[in-house]
Amino acid sequence: MPLFTSSFSRKVPDKGFAKKILFSMVLGTFLVLLAENIARMKGLEPNVRDSAGLWASQRALASDLGRNAVLIAGASRSQLGLDLAVLGKRLEKVPVQLSIDGSPFIDVLENLANDESIKGSILVSAPVEKMLDDQKSKHVQQWISFYENKYRGLWQPKIEERLKANLMTLSSLYSSMVPPELWPDILFGSRRIYPNYLVTRSNRQRDADYTKVKMPMFYLRRGLRHLGKSIGDNRFSSVGDFEEQVVAEVLKEKNRLKITETNISRLKAALQKLTDRGVKIALINFPKSGVVEKIDDIRFPKTVWKQAQDNLSVSPLVKFIDYRDYESLDFNCPDGSHIDVSQKSQFTHELLNVLIKKGAV
C-alpha cells in the first residue's frame, strides 16, 4: 500500500478529443484556403498595405546596409517606375524604396542627411516644383516620427512588420480593404471585385497595370488633377480637345516658378551634408507624356531645371538627369504621369545605363 497518494492523477489523453481537434484544424485550414481561392477567382489579389510601419522597416534597412544600399526617394513616379530586382542585380547592392506616394521628398532627404549611417547612393525623383523650401508634408513627418520614436532600435516592430508584409503578400483575404459586411456576398453571392490596377509589394515597390483602368477617362481625370482645377463643365469632345483646353488654361497663368538660392536652401543643405560624407545623389526628372507633360513644359520649362542645376551643384557627387535630354528615357506614360508595369524593367535598365555612365551610382 503506498504511503501517500497524489490528488493530481495523470490523465490518459482522450484520443477522440485529439481527433476532433485535428479535424477542426484541417477543416478550418480548408475553409480558409477555399475562401482565399474564391476571393481570387472574383478578382481580389494580394496587395500589401503601405504604412508608417512598412516604410520604417525599409528606413531601418537603409541604415543597416550602409554603402551596400541604393536608396530611392521621391513620390509615386519613383515608386512605380523603378524595378528593384533590376537595380539590385545590376548594381550588386540592395535597393531600398523610401518614396512616399503623393508627397514631397525633402523631409525624407533631410532625415537621411542627418543620419551618419546613411552612406549608400540615393536616387531621387525630383521634379523642380518639389525642390522648394516650403514643401512640407504632415503625412511624411508622421512616418519619419514613427521610425525615430517607435521603430528605430526595437526588435518587436521589425518582426511584426515583416510578418504582416509577408502574410499580405500571400493572402488576398488578409491584405484586402474590403468591408467585412461585403464578404458573404463576395464569397457566396454574385458580387465581383473590380481588379486593382495598383499593387504594392512587401519591399514597397508598386506596380501600375493601366490595362485594368478605363481609358481615356482615367487619363482625363489624371490630367485635371495635375492641372489642379476644373475646366468649364469638364466636358470634352475628344482627347485632343481636352488637351487643347488644358494648355489654353495653363497659358493664362501669370506666376512662373523661379529657382533661386534662397528658395531651395533646405535641399541644398541636405545635399551638402550627404556629399560631405561621400554619398552619391542623382536628382532625376522622371518621364511624363501627354497632357501632364504639356502642363509641366509650360509651368516648369527647361530653363527652370537649369536654374535648379546651377544652384544645387554643391559637389561633383550630385548628378542631374532630365528625361528630356535622353531619347532612351522618353517613355510614354499611359496616364501621362507614371510608368506602366510592362515598361518598368526596360525603363530601369535604360536609366541605369545613364546613371552608370555619369558615375551616379
ROGUTOR-685968 format. One record per residue (C-alpha): y, z, x; residue number from 1. Coordinates in pm, 1 decimal, decimal comma, padded with zeros to 6 digits. Layout:
BEGIN
+----------+----------+----------+-----+
!    north !       up !     east !  nr !
+----------+----------+----------+-----+
!        Y !        Z !        X ! NUM !
...
+----------+----------+----------+-----+
//
This chain:
BEGIN
+----------+----------+----------+-----+
!    north !       up !     east !  nr !
+----------+----------+----------+-----+
!  00000,0 !  00000,0 !  00000,0 !   1 !
!  00339,8 ! -00094,9 !  00151,5 !   2 !
!  00576,4 !  00188,9 !  00246,6 !   3 !
!  00865,6 !  00017,3 !  00067,2 !   4 !
!  00935,4 ! -00284,9 ! -00147,7 !   5 !
!  01240,6 ! -00509,7 ! -00144,4 !   6 !
!  01436,0 ! -00582,4 ! -00457,0 !   7 !
!  01508,9 ! -00929,2 ! -00313,3 !   8 !
!  01195,9 ! -01129,8 ! -00361,4 !   9 !
!  01167,2 ! -01474,5 ! -00212,0 !  10 !
!  01158,2 ! -01727,5 ! -00490,7 !  11 !
!  00948,2 ! -02036,7 ! -00461,7 !  12 !
!  01171,8 ! -02342,7 ! -00523,8 !  13 !
!  01127,6 ! -02489,9 ! -00866,8 !  14 !
!  01001,2 ! -02841,0 ! -00799,2 !  15 !
!  01106,4 ! -02951,9 ! -01145,5 !  16 !
!  01463,6 ! -02834,1 ! -01086,3 !  17 !
!  01478,3 ! -03010,4 ! -00748,2 !  18 !
!  01363,2 ! -03332,8 ! -00911,3 !  19 !
!  01635,8 ! -03300,4 ! -01174,9 !  20 !
!  01898,8 ! -03257,9 ! -00904,2 !  21 !
!  01768,0 ! -03560,6 ! -00716,1 !  22 !
!  01755,4 ! -03767,8 ! -01035,1 !  23 !
!  02113,2 ! -03668,1 ! -01122,0 !  24 !
!  02233,7 ! -03768,8 ! -00776,8 !  25 !
!  02057,7 ! -04105,5 ! -00794,7 !  26 !
!  02186,3 ! -04168,5 ! -01147,1 !  27 !
!  02541,8 ! -04067,7 ! -01050,5 !  28 !
!  02536,6 ! -04299,3 ! -00749,0 !  29 !
!  02401,6 ! -04584,2 ! -00962,5 !  30 !
!  02673,1 ! -04537,3 ! -01226,0 !  31 !
!  02949,8 ! -04529,4 ! -00963,8 !  32 !
!  02816,0 ! -04847,2 ! -00799,8 !  33 !
!  02781,1 ! -05012,4 ! -01140,6 !  34 !
!  03139,2 ! -04924,5 ! -01233,0 !  35 !
!  03259,4 ! -05047,2 ! -00892,4 !  36 !
!  03085,9 ! -05381,9 ! -00937,1 !  37 !
!  03213,3 ! -05426,5 ! -01293,3 !  38 !
!  03567,3 ! -05349,7 ! -01176,9 !  39 !
!  03539,3 ! -05610,0 ! -00901,7 !  40 !
!  03398,5 ! -05866,3 ! -01145,6 !  41 !
!  03702,7 ! -05800,2 ! -01365,8 !  42 !
!  03932,1 ! -05882,7 ! -01072,2 !  43 !
!  04001,7 ! -05548,1 ! -00905,0 !  44 !
!  03996,2 ! -05544,5 ! -00523,7 !  45 !
!  04009,3 ! -05259,4 ! -00270,2 !  46 !
!  04372,3 ! -05208,6 ! -00176,7 !  47 !
!  04488,9 ! -04926,7 !  00049,1 !  48 !
!  04792,3 ! -04744,6 ! -00089,6 !  49 !
!  05070,1 ! -04733,5 !  00167,0 !  50 !
!  05218,5 ! -04386,1 !  00202,0 !  51 !
!  05403,6 ! -04149,0 !  00431,2 !  52 !
!  05068,5 ! -04016,3 !  00549,6 !  53 !
!  04926,5 ! -04357,9 !  00631,8 !  54 !
!  05245,5 ! -04452,5 !  00817,4 !  55 !
!  05235,6 ! -04120,4 !  01005,7 !  56 !
!  04879,2 ! -04191,9 !  01119,3 !  57 !
!  04999,7 ! -04513,8 !  01283,0 !  58 !
!  05310,6 ! -04346,9 !  01422,7 !  59 !
!  05091,7 ! -04084,5 !  01592,6 !  60 !
!  04872,6 ! -04363,4 !  01732,1 !  61 !
!  05180,4 ! -04525,6 !  01886,2 !  62 !
!  05249,6 ! -04208,9 !  02088,0 !  63 !
!  04885,1 ! -04153,6 !  02182,8 !  64 !
!  04835,8 ! -04506,8 !  02319,5 !  65 !
!  05144,3 ! -04525,7 !  02542,3 !  66 !
!  05155,2 ! -04858,1 !  02726,7 !  67 !
!  04827,4 ! -04969,4 !  02566,0 !  68 !
!  05006,9 ! -05028,0 !  02235,3 !  69 !
!  05214,3 ! -05311,3 !  02096,7 !  70 !
!  05433,0 ! -05171,1 !  01820,0 !  71 !
!  05566,9 ! -05360,4 !  01517,2 !  72 !
!  05881,9 ! -05251,3 !  01335,4 !  73 !
!  06075,1 ! -05407,5 !  01051,5 !  74 !
!  06009,5 ! -05467,3 !  00683,6 !  75 !
!  05785,0 ! -05691,9 !  00475,8 !  76 !
!  05820,7 ! -06006,4 !  00689,5 !  77 !
!  05663,2 ! -05843,2 !  00993,8 !  78 !
!  05407,7 ! -05656,7 !  00782,2 !  79 !
!  05292,2 ! -05975,0 !  00606,4 !  80 !
!  05347,4 ! -06220,7 !  00889,0 !  81 !
!  05151,4 ! -06076,8 !  01180,7 !  82 !
!  04773,7 ! -06081,5 !  01221,6 !  83 !
!  04688,5 ! -05759,6 !  01404,7 !  84 !
!  04345,5 ! -05882,8 !  01510,7 !  85 !
!  04501,4 ! -06184,3 !  01684,5 !  86 !
!  04763,6 ! -05965,7 !  01853,7 !  87 !
!  04501,7 ! -05721,2 !  01978,0 !  88 !
!  04265,3 ! -05987,7 !  02108,5 !  89 !
!  04524,4 ! -06195,6 !  02292,9 !  90 !
!  04727,6 ! -05908,9 !  02438,7 !  91 !
!  04428,9 ! -05678,6 !  02501,2 !  92 !
!  04632,7 ! -05396,5 !  02351,4 !  93 !
!  04617,5 ! -05203,4 !  02025,5 !  94 !
!  04865,9 ! -05332,0 !  01763,3 !  95 !
!  05036,0 ! -05054,9 !  01564,0 !  96 !
!  05201,7 ! -05154,4 !  01235,8 !  97 !
!  05512,5 ! -04940,3 !  01169,4 !  98 !
!  05701,1 ! -05180,4 !  00941,5 !  99 !
!  05810,9 ! -05035,5 !  00607,3 ! 100 !
!  05842,8 ! -05267,2 !  00309,7 ! 101 !
!  06195,4 ! -05325,5 !  00184,5 ! 102 !
!  06358,2 ! -05104,7 !  00447,5 ! 103 !
!  06589,2 ! -05134,6 !  00749,7 ! 104 !
!  06428,8 ! -05084,0 !  01089,0 ! 105 !
!  06695,3 ! -04884,8 !  01273,8 ! 106 !
!  06574,0 ! -04536,8 !  01175,8 ! 107 !
!  06224,1 ! -04619,8 !  01298,2 ! 108 !
!  06352,3 ! -04771,0 !  01623,3 ! 109 !
!  06568,2 ! -04462,4 !  01686,4 ! 110 !
!  06266,4 ! -04239,2 !  01627,3 ! 111 !
!  06068,1 ! -04438,5 !  01881,9 ! 112 !
!  06358,1 ! -04432,2 !  02128,9 ! 113 !
!  06378,0 ! -04052,4 !  02110,1 ! 114 !
!  06007,4 ! -04011,0 !  02190,2 ! 115 !
!  05934,5 ! -04029,4 !  02563,8 ! 116 !
!  05565,8 ! -04101,1 !  02493,9 ! 117 !
!  05654,4 ! -04441,3 !  02343,2 ! 118 !
!  05602,2 ! -04693,0 !  02622,8 ! 119 !
!  05435,9 ! -04992,2 !  02455,6 ! 120 !
!  05608,4 ! -05323,6 !  02383,6 ! 121 !
!  05791,8 ! -05342,3 !  02049,5 ! 122 !
!  05819,1 ! -05643,3 !  01818,7 ! 123 !
!  06098,3 ! -05606,1 !  01564,2 ! 124 !
!  06162,0 ! -05817,8 !  01258,0 ! 125 !
!  06539,2 ! -05811,4 !  01298,2 ! 126 !
!  06747,4 ! -06021,3 !  01057,6 ! 127 !
!  07110,1 ! -05977,3 !  01155,0 ! 128 !
!  07209,6 ! -05809,2 !  00829,1 ! 129 !
!  06965,0 ! -05525,6 !  00908,5 ! 130 !
!  07119,4 ! -05454,8 !  01250,3 ! 131 !
!  07433,1 ! -05281,4 !  01124,2 ! 132 !
!  07503,9 ! -04910,6 !  01175,0 ! 133 !
!  07527,6 ! -04843,1 !  00800,8 ! 134 !
!  07165,7 ! -04946,5 !  00745,9 ! 135 !
!  07006,0 ! -04619,8 !  00637,4 ! 136 !
!  06713,9 ! -04551,8 !  00407,4 ! 137 !
!  06626,6 ! -04220,1 !  00245,5 ! 138 !
!  06274,4 ! -04352,0 !  00198,7 ! 139 !
!  06229,5 ! -04423,8 !  00571,0 ! 140 !
!  06383,9 ! -04092,2 !  00668,7 ! 141 !
!  06137,9 ! -03911,0 !  00440,9 ! 142 !
!  05843,8 ! -04084,9 !  00607,0 ! 143 !
!  05973,4 ! -04001,5 !  00954,0 ! 144 !
!  06031,8 ! -03640,7 !  00846,5 ! 145 !
!  05674,8 ! -03621,6 !  00714,5 ! 146 !
!  05542,7 ! -03738,0 !  01051,0 ! 147 !
!  05761,4 ! -03499,2 !  01252,5 ! 148 !
!  05711,8 ! -03188,8 !  01034,4 ! 149 !
!  05379,8 ! -03223,7 !  00851,2 ! 150 !
!  05162,9 ! -03453,4 !  01063,1 ! 151 !
!  05251,4 ! -03452,9 !  01430,9 ! 152 !
!  05014,2 ! -03242,1 !  01641,0 ! 153 !
!  04797,0 ! -03135,7 !  01345,1 ! 154 !
!  04430,1 ! -03233,0 !  01316,3 ! 155 !
!  04377,2 ! -03181,6 !  00941,8 ! 156 !
!  04619,8 ! -03455,8 !  00821,9 ! 157 !
!  04469,4 ! -03701,4 !  01072,4 ! 158 !
!  04118,2 ! -03653,0 !  00933,9 ! 159 !
!  04241,9 ! -03659,5 !  00573,6 ! 160 !
!  04437,9 ! -03983,8 !  00613,0 ! 161 !
!  04154,1 ! -04154,2 !  00798,3 ! 162 !
!  03903,7 ! -04061,7 !  00526,1 ! 163 !
!  04138,6 ! -04167,2 !  00243,7 ! 164 !
!  04219,3 ! -04503,2 !  00404,2 ! 165 !
!  03852,5 ! -04581,5 !  00477,1 ! 166 !
!  03748,0 ! -04489,0 !  00123,4 ! 167 !
!  04023,9 ! -04702,8 ! -00029,1 ! 168 !
!  03907,2 ! -04991,6 !  00189,4 ! 169 !
!  03556,6 ! -04959,1 !  00046,5 ! 170 !
!  03626,4 ! -04871,1 ! -00317,0 ! 171 !
!  03842,0 ! -05061,6 ! -00562,7 ! 172 !
!  03799,5 ! -04773,3 ! -00808,3 ! 173 !
!  03938,7 ! -04512,4 ! -00570,1 ! 174 !
!  04223,7 ! -04729,6 ! -00445,6 ! 175 !
!  04325,8 ! -04850,2 ! -00790,4 ! 176 !
!  04653,2 ! -04750,2 ! -00952,1 ! 177 !
!  04513,4 ! -04834,6 ! -01297,6 ! 178 !
!  04584,0 ! -04554,6 ! -01551,5 ! 179 !
!  04263,6 ! -04360,0 ! -01642,4 ! 180 !
!  04302,7 ! -04433,6 ! -02013,1 ! 181 !
!  04254,0 ! -04806,3 ! -01945,7 ! 182 !
!  03924,2 ! -04768,0 ! -01760,1 ! 183 !
!  03693,5 ! -04767,7 ! -02066,3 ! 184 !
!  03837,0 ! -05099,2 ! -02187,1 ! 185 !
!  03824,9 ! -05243,1 ! -01834,3 ! 186 !
!  03466,2 ! -05137,1 ! -01766,7 ! 187 !
!  03315,2 ! -05185,9 ! -02110,6 ! 188 !
!  03565,7 ! -05396,8 ! -02304,0 ! 189 !
!  03733,1 ! -05733,5 ! -02267,8 ! 190 !
!  04037,2 ! -05627,0 ! -02064,3 ! 191 !
!  04069,8 ! -05811,2 ! -01734,9 ! 192 !
!  04279,1 ! -05720,3 ! -01434,1 ! 193 !
!  04520,4 ! -05978,8 ! -01303,2 ! 194 !
!  04448,0 ! -06046,6 ! -00935,5 ! 195 !
!  04679,7 ! -05868,7 ! -00694,6 ! 196 !
!  04839,9 ! -06115,3 ! -00457,4 ! 197 !
!  04935,1 ! -05838,0 ! -00214,3 ! 198 !
!  04666,4 ! -05636,5 ! -00032,3 ! 199 !
!  04719,8 ! -05355,9 !  00221,1 ! 200 !
!  04461,5 ! -05280,0 !  00490,7 ! 201 !
!  04379,6 ! -04941,0 !  00644,1 ! 202 !
!  04577,9 ! -05037,9 !  00957,9 ! 203 !
!  04880,9 ! -05108,3 !  00731,7 ! 204 !
!  04856,4 ! -05485,1 !  00773,8 ! 205 !
!  04945,1 ! -05657,3 !  00446,9 ! 206 !
!  04819,0 ! -05993,1 !  00326,2 ! 207 !
!  05001,2 ! -06201,9 !  00065,0 ! 208 !
!  04798,9 ! -06468,9 ! -00117,1 ! 209 !
!  05051,0 ! -06679,2 ! -00308,0 ! 210 !
!  04780,7 ! -06884,1 ! -00479,1 ! 211 !
!  04744,4 ! -06579,4 ! -00706,6 ! 212 !
!  05101,0 ! -06589,3 ! -00841,9 ! 213 !
!  05263,7 ! -06819,1 ! -01094,6 ! 214 !
!  05483,2 ! -07073,6 ! -00923,9 ! 215 !
!  05763,5 ! -07174,3 ! -00943,4 ! 216 !
!  05864,4 ! -06863,2 ! -01142,0 ! 217 !
!  05770,6 ! -06630,6 ! -00855,7 ! 218 !
!  05982,2 ! -06840,0 ! -00616,4 ! 219 !
!  06278,3 ! -06839,9 ! -00857,3 ! 220 !
!  06265,9 ! -06462,0 ! -00901,7 ! 221 !
!  06248,1 ! -06409,3 ! -00525,1 ! 222 !
!  06548,5 ! -06635,1 ! -00479,1 ! 223 !
!  06755,7 ! -06448,6 ! -00738,4 ! 224 !
!  06657,4 ! -06116,3 ! -00586,0 ! 225 !
!  06763,5 ! -06239,0 ! -00243,0 ! 226 !
!  07090,3 ! -06366,2 ! -00387,6 ! 227 !
!  07146,4 ! -06021,1 ! -00537,0 ! 228 !
!  07278,5 ! -06128,8 ! -00875,2 ! 229 !
!  07213,0 ! -06344,9 ! -01178,5 ! 230 !
!  07348,9 ! -06693,4 ! -01235,1 ! 231 !
!  07466,1 ! -06751,9 ! -01590,9 ! 232 !
!  07168,0 ! -06706,7 ! -01821,1 ! 233 !
!  06918,2 ! -06770,4 ! -01537,1 ! 234 !
!  06801,4 ! -07093,7 ! -01695,8 ! 235 !
!  06746,8 ! -07396,0 ! -01474,5 ! 236 !
!  06631,2 ! -07749,5 ! -01546,4 ! 237 !
!  06436,3 ! -07773,4 ! -01220,0 ! 238 !
!  06379,2 ! -07603,6 ! -00886,1 ! 239 !
!  06635,3 ! -07839,3 ! -00733,7 ! 240 !
!  06890,4 ! -07743,3 ! -00999,3 ! 241 !
!  06821,2 ! -07375,1 ! -00927,9 ! 242 !
!  06874,9 ! -07419,3 ! -00554,9 ! 243 !
!  07197,9 ! -07614,1 ! -00607,2 ! 244 !
!  07339,8 ! -07345,5 ! -00834,7 ! 245 !
!  07244,1 ! -07068,7 ! -00590,3 ! 246 !
!  07408,5 ! -07247,8 ! -00298,3 ! 247 !
!  07725,2 ! -07304,7 ! -00502,7 ! 248 !
!  07733,1 ! -06932,8 ! -00587,3 ! 249 !
!  07689,3 ! -06825,0 ! -00223,5 ! 250 !
!  07966,1 ! -07060,1 ! -00109,3 ! 251 !
!  08206,2 ! -06869,5 ! -00335,9 ! 252 !
!  08155,5 ! -06552,9 ! -00131,6 ! 253 !
!  08450,3 ! -06476,7 !  00094,6 ! 254 !
!  08329,7 ! -06190,5 !  00312,5 ! 255 !
!  08128,4 ! -06316,7 !  00607,2 ! 256 !
!  07929,2 ! -06091,1 !  00836,3 ! 257 !
!  08055,5 ! -06047,2 !  01192,1 ! 258 !
!  07856,8 ! -05865,1 !  01457,4 ! 259 !
!  08071,8 ! -05657,5 !  01690,3 ! 260 !
!  08000,8 ! -05386,0 !  01943,9 ! 261 !
!  08130,5 ! -05122,0 !  01703,3 ! 262 !
!  07911,4 ! -05204,7 !  01401,8 ! 263 !
!  07579,8 ! -05217,7 !  01591,5 ! 264 !
!  07623,9 ! -04914,5 !  01817,4 ! 265 !
!  07314,7 ! -04734,3 !  01681,2 ! 266 !
!  07086,5 ! -05027,2 !  01756,5 ! 267 !
!  07244,1 ! -05078,4 !  02097,9 ! 268 !
!  07191,2 ! -04712,5 !  02190,2 ! 269 !
!  06825,8 ! -04724,1 !  02081,5 ! 270 !
!  06764,2 ! -05040,4 !  02283,2 ! 271 !
!  06925,6 ! -04880,2 !  02587,4 ! 272 !
!  06703,8 ! -04570,6 !  02566,7 ! 273 !
!  06387,7 ! -04773,9 !  02529,1 ! 274 !
!  06461,0 ! -05023,1 !  02805,3 ! 275 !
!  06569,4 ! -04745,0 !  03043,7 ! 276 !
!  06206,5 ! -04631,9 !  03049,1 ! 277 !
!  06067,7 ! -04984,7 !  03081,4 ! 278 !
!  05988,2 ! -05071,3 !  02720,0 ! 279 !
!  05996,5 ! -05442,2 !  02634,0 ! 280 !
!  06156,6 ! -05528,4 !  02299,6 ! 281 !
!  06164,9 ! -05855,9 !  02109,0 ! 282 !
!  06418,0 ! -05890,9 !  01825,3 ! 283 !
!  06274,3 ! -06164,7 !  01603,4 ! 284 !
!  06425,8 ! -06363,2 !  01320,5 ! 285 !
!  06113,0 ! -06442,0 !  01115,8 ! 286 !
!  06074,7 ! -06773,5 !  00928,8 ! 287 !
!  06239,4 ! -06837,1 !  00592,7 ! 288 !
!  06246,7 ! -07150,2 !  00382,0 ! 289 !
!  06372,1 ! -07295,9 !  00056,9 ! 290 !
!  06646,0 ! -07112,1 ! -00128,0 ! 291 !
!  06615,0 ! -06796,1 !  00082,9 ! 292 !
!  06685,0 ! -06997,7 !  00396,9 ! 293 !
!  06975,0 ! -07176,8 !  00227,9 ! 294 !
!  07131,8 ! -06842,8 !  00130,2 ! 295 !
!  07096,2 ! -06693,3 !  00476,9 ! 296 !
!  07217,8 ! -07004,1 !  00658,1 ! 297 !
!  07546,5 ! -06964,2 !  00468,9 ! 298 !
!  07576,0 ! -06586,7 !  00485,5 ! 299 !
!  07441,3 ! -06544,1 !  00839,2 ! 300 !
!  07477,5 ! -06870,1 !  01032,3 ! 301 !
!  07361,9 ! -06923,3 !  01387,3 ! 302 !
!  07696,2 ! -06800,9 !  01520,5 ! 303 !
!  07624,0 ! -06451,8 !  01382,3 ! 304 !
!  07286,5 ! -06441,8 !  01557,4 ! 305 !
!  07466,2 ! -06541,1 !  01879,0 ! 306 !
!  07714,5 ! -06255,5 !  01826,6 ! 307 !
!  07422,6 ! -06011,8 !  01798,4 ! 308 !
!  07262,2 ! -06150,9 !  02111,0 ! 309 !
!  07585,0 ! -06121,6 !  02309,6 ! 310 !
!  07639,5 ! -05758,8 !  02204,4 ! 311 !
!  07279,6 ! -05635,7 !  02233,7 ! 312 !
!  07172,6 ! -05783,4 !  02567,8 ! 313 !
!  07163,1 ! -05439,3 !  02729,9 ! 314 !
!  06870,7 ! -05531,7 !  02956,8 ! 315 !
!  06652,0 ! -05828,2 !  03057,2 ! 316 !
!  06375,3 ! -05640,0 !  02873,5 ! 317 !
!  06541,8 ! -05725,1 !  02539,3 ! 318 !
!  06446,8 ! -06072,9 !  02417,1 ! 319 !
!  06583,4 ! -06263,2 !  02116,0 ! 320 !
!  06364,3 ! -06505,2 !  01921,8 ! 321 !
!  06504,0 ! -06707,0 !  01632,8 ! 322 !
!  06255,0 ! -06924,3 !  01443,1 ! 323 !
!  06528,5 ! -07189,5 !  01410,6 ! 324 !
!  06506,0 ! -07250,2 !  01785,9 ! 325 !
!  06131,5 ! -07329,3 !  01782,9 ! 326 !
!  05969,1 ! -07603,5 !  01578,3 ! 327 !
!  05634,5 ! -07423,3 !  01616,8 ! 328 !
!  05773,4 ! -07116,5 !  01435,5 ! 329 !
!  05936,6 ! -07301,6 !  01145,9 ! 330 !
!  05671,2 ! -07225,3 !  00883,9 ! 331 !
!  05705,1 ! -07296,2 !  00512,8 ! 332 !
!  05710,9 ! -06967,8 !  00320,1 ! 333 !
!  05574,5 ! -07007,9 ! -00036,7 ! 334 !
!  05820,7 ! -06757,3 ! -00185,4 ! 335 !
!  06095,7 ! -06855,6 !  00059,1 ! 336 !
!  06071,0 ! -06529,4 !  00249,0 ! 337 !
!  05715,5 ! -06447,9 !  00361,7 ! 338 !
!  05417,8 ! -06598,3 !  00542,1 ! 339 !
!  05107,7 ! -06663,8 !  00328,4 ! 340 !
!  04779,1 ! -06505,6 !  00438,5 ! 341 !
!  04641,0 ! -06854,8 !  00506,7 ! 342 !
!  04918,8 ! -06908,0 !  00765,9 ! 343 !
!  04912,0 ! -06562,8 !  00924,3 ! 344 !
!  04670,8 ! -06629,2 !  01209,0 ! 345 !
!  04833,7 ! -06958,2 !  01314,2 ! 346 !
!  05184,4 ! -06813,6 !  01296,4 ! 347 !
!  05081,8 ! -06512,7 !  01507,7 ! 348 !
!  04932,6 ! -06742,5 !  01771,7 ! 349 !
!  05247,8 ! -06956,3 !  01779,6 ! 350 !
!  05474,5 ! -06651,4 !  01802,0 ! 351 !
!  05262,8 ! -06507,3 !  02082,8 ! 352 !
!  05294,5 ! -06833,6 !  02275,2 ! 353 !
!  05672,2 ! -06790,7 !  02264,4 ! 354 !
!  05664,1 ! -06417,6 !  02340,2 ! 355 !
!  05432,2 ! -06457,9 !  02638,5 ! 356 !
!  05636,4 ! -06748,6 !  02779,8 ! 357 !
!  05954,1 ! -06536,4 !  02755,3 ! 358 !
!  05780,7 ! -06232,5 !  02909,4 ! 359 !
!  05847,6 ! -06027,1 !  02596,5 ! 360 !
!  05504,9 ! -05859,3 !  02575,7 ! 361 !
+----------+----------+----------+-----+
//
